[in-house]
């Protein structure tokens, strides 16, 4: 039942330096077949850009100096093993002057949590990140892979859209053009559906388990990705 939409890889940057025991496999593009100097134009003339990096390891590990451009960031993670599995991007401290203030936010102290599960895991989640250098922190009991990508599409599939899958998934890009009516179904205990813009820091709530039976119409314009977080199988329709 699980369906995924794969974002095209166009540009690569920000290779991380792993700590001892870590492996870092950065995806490589084919420069010989790239006649556009890093930018790919769709038929409608809009640019499609995505920075994608892949990391892998076994057990709890950390990778330093992971560069994030800033904006929509999607993390695709898998875990093969037992026990806790968590994936975070934690901001690294600047080398500049000291800050005497002690007002440290939760995001700054614990990072942004992209995966939090137990046992085997295969899913994607998204977040609007600030640009900077991060530590990729992975808590795991077995083999894992993490792909960090920063989609920057300015065009996508038009409405309506019908999606179905299992667990945490991110689908897109889609073009939203005003008022939209969502509906859906799921067989788990939790579900939360949101839309994240690729061109600005904008997130639109769609529905969760308490409102899925009677979701309200929402307003959203521009290109975005649909993020579904759930503990079971689900279907989402947006008209």
DOKOLKE-739797 format. One record per residue (C-alpha): x, y, z. Coordinates in steps of 0.25 Angstrom, whole numbers. Layout:
// DOKOLKE-739797
+-------+-------+-------+
|    c1 |    c2 |    c3 |
+-------+-------+-------+
|     X |     Y |     Z |
...
+-------+-------+-------+
***
This chain:
// DOKOLKE-739797
+-------+-------+-------+
|    c1 |    c2 |    c3 |
+-------+-------+-------+
|     0 |     0 |     0 |
|    12 |     9 |     2 |
|    15 |    19 |    -9 |
|    26 |    29 |    -9 |
|    29 |    41 |   -18 |
|    44 |    43 |   -21 |
|    50 |    57 |   -22 |
|    59 |    58 |   -33 |
|    74 |    61 |   -29 |
|    80 |    73 |   -36 |
|    91 |    79 |   -27 |
|   100 |    74 |   -16 |
|   107 |    81 |    -5 |
|   111 |    81 |    10 |
|   118 |    67 |    12 |
|   119 |    64 |    27 |
|   131 |    59 |    34 |
|   127 |    46 |    42 |
|   133 |    43 |    56 |
|   140 |    30 |    59 |
|   131 |    18 |    55 |
|   122 |    26 |    46 |
|   121 |    25 |    31 |
|   117 |    36 |    21 |
|   112 |    33 |     7 |
|   109 |    46 |     0 |
|   100 |    44 |   -12 |
|   108 |    47 |   -25 |
|   102 |    54 |   -38 |
|   106 |    51 |   -52 |
|   113 |    63 |   -57 |
|   115 |    58 |   -71 |
|   100 |    57 |   -73 |
|    98 |    71 |   -67 |
|    97 |    81 |   -78 |
|    90 |    92 |   -69 |
|   101 |    95 |   -59 |
|    94 |    90 |   -47 |
|    80 |    96 |   -50 |
|    69 |    88 |   -57 |
|    58 |    95 |   -64 |
|    44 |    88 |   -65 |
|    36 |    89 |   -77 |
|    29 |   101 |   -71 |
|    42 |   108 |   -69 |
|    43 |   107 |   -53 |
|    55 |   103 |   -46 |
|    56 |    89 |   -39 |
|    67 |    88 |   -28 |
|    69 |    78 |   -17 |
|    82 |    76 |    -8 |
|    82 |    62 |    -4 |
|    92 |    55 |     5 |
|    92 |    41 |    10 |
|    98 |    35 |    23 |
|    99 |    21 |    29 |
|   104 |    14 |    41 |
|   101 |     4 |    52 |
|    97 |     7 |    66 |
|    97 |    21 |    73 |
|   106 |    30 |    65 |
|   108 |    45 |    62 |
|   112 |    53 |    50 |
|   118 |    67 |    51 |
|   118 |    78 |    41 |
|   105 |    75 |    34 |
|   102 |    88 |    26 |
|    88 |    92 |    24 |
|    85 |   103 |    14 |
|    72 |   107 |    22 |
|    57 |   105 |    18 |
|    49 |    92 |    16 |
|    57 |    80 |    20 |
|    53 |    66 |    18 |
|    59 |    54 |    26 |
|    57 |    40 |    21 |
|    61 |    30 |    31 |
|    62 |    15 |    32 |
|    65 |     6 |    44 |
|    68 |    -9 |    44 |
|    68 |   -14 |    59 |
|    62 |   -14 |    72 |
|    62 |    -3 |    83 |
|    60 |    12 |    82 |
|    62 |    20 |    69 |
|    63 |    35 |    69 |
|    69 |    44 |    58 |
|    72 |    59 |    61 |
|    79 |    71 |    55 |
|    85 |    79 |    66 |
|    91 |    93 |    63 |
|   106 |    94 |    66 |
|   111 |   105 |    74 |
|   117 |   117 |    66 |
|   131 |   121 |    68 |
|   128 |   135 |    70 |
|   126 |   143 |    83 |
|   120 |   137 |    95 |
|   105 |   140 |    98 |
|   103 |   143 |   113 |
|    88 |   140 |   112 |
|    83 |   127 |   118 |
|    70 |   127 |   110 |
|    73 |   114 |   102 |
|    61 |   109 |    94 |
|    57 |    94 |    94 |
|    61 |    94 |    79 |
|    75 |    99 |    82 |
|    78 |    89 |    93 |
|    72 |    77 |    88 |
|    71 |    79 |    73 |
|    60 |    76 |    63 |
|    54 |    62 |    65 |
|    51 |    56 |    51 |
|    49 |    41 |    56 |
|    45 |    35 |    69 |
|    42 |    21 |    69 |
|    45 |     7 |    74 |
|    49 |    -5 |    66 |
|    49 |    -5 |    51 |
|    46 |     9 |    44 |
|    44 |    14 |    30 |
|    39 |    28 |    29 |
|    40 |    42 |    25 |
|    38 |    55 |    32 |
|    40 |    70 |    29 |
|    43 |    83 |    36 |
|    46 |    97 |    32 |
|    61 |    99 |    37 |
|    70 |   111 |    39 |
|    82 |   111 |    31 |
|    95 |   107 |    38 |
|   104 |    95 |    42 |
|    98 |    84 |    50 |
|   101 |    71 |    57 |
|    93 |    59 |    52 |
|    90 |    51 |    64 |
|    85 |    36 |    63 |
|    81 |    27 |    74 |
|    79 |    13 |    69 |
|    80 |    -1 |    72 |
|    84 |    -6 |    59 |
|    87 |    -2 |    44 |
|    82 |    11 |    40 |
|    82 |    20 |    28 |
|    78 |    35 |    28 |
|    76 |    44 |    16 |
|    75 |    59 |    17 |
|    70 |    66 |     5 |
|    66 |    81 |     3 |
|    55 |    81 |    -8 |
|    54 |    95 |   -15 |
|    44 |    92 |   -26 |
|    35 |   104 |   -31 |
|    25 |    95 |   -38 |
|    18 |    82 |   -35 |
|     6 |    73 |   -38 |
|    -7 |    80 |   -38 |
|   -19 |    78 |   -29 |
|   -27 |    69 |   -27 |
|   -18 |    59 |   -20 |
|   -20 |    45 |   -14 |
|    -9 |    39 |    -5 |
|    -8 |    26 |     3 |
|     3 |    20 |    11 |
|     7 |    15 |    24 |
|    14 |    22 |    36 |
|    22 |    35 |    34 |
|    23 |    40 |    19 |
|    25 |    53 |    12 |
|    19 |    54 |    -2 |
|    21 |    65 |   -13 |
|    23 |    75 |   -18 |
|     9 |    79 |   -21 |
|     3 |    93 |   -26 |
|    -8 |    98 |   -17 |
|   -16 |   110 |   -22 |
|   -26 |   115 |   -11 |
|   -37 |   108 |    -4 |
|   -36 |    93 |    -3 |
|   -45 |    82 |     4 |
|   -37 |    70 |    10 |
|   -42 |    56 |    14 |
|   -36 |    44 |    19 |
|   -36 |    31 |    27 |
|   -26 |    23 |    35 |
|   -26 |    10 |    43 |
|   -16 |    14 |    54 |
|   -18 |    22 |    67 |
|   -11 |    35 |    62 |
|   -10 |    43 |    50 |
|    -6 |    57 |    47 |
|    -6 |    64 |    33 |
|     1 |    77 |    29 |
|     6 |    84 |    17 |
|    20 |    91 |    17 |
|    24 |   101 |     6 |
|    36 |   100 |    -2 |
|    38 |   115 |    -4 |
|    35 |   121 |     9 |
|    34 |   117 |    24 |
|    19 |   114 |    24 |
|    12 |   102 |    29 |
|    -3 |    98 |    28 |
|   -10 |    89 |    37 |
|   -19 |    80 |    30 |
|   -25 |    70 |    40 |
|   -22 |    60 |    51 |
|   -29 |    48 |    58 |
|   -39 |    57 |    65 |
|   -43 |    65 |    52 |
|   -42 |    55 |    41 |
|   -56 |    51 |    41 |
|   -60 |    65 |    38 |
|   -48 |    73 |    33 |
|   -50 |    88 |    30 |
|   -46 |    95 |    17 |
|   -33 |   101 |    17 |
|   -26 |   112 |     9 |
|   -12 |   110 |     3 |
|    -5 |   116 |    -9 |
|     8 |   112 |   -15 |
|    17 |    99 |   -16 |
|    17 |    90 |    -4 |
|    19 |    76 |     1 |
|     9 |    68 |     9 |
|    14 |    62 |    22 |
|     6 |    50 |    28 |
|    10 |    45 |    42 |
|     3 |    33 |    47 |
|     4 |    19 |    54 |
|    -3 |    11 |    43 |
|    -8 |    11 |    29 |
|   -15 |    23 |    24 |
|   -21 |    31 |    12 |
|   -22 |    46 |     9 |
|   -30 |    53 |    -2 |
|   -29 |    68 |    -4 |
|   -38 |    74 |   -15 |
+-------+-------+-------+
***
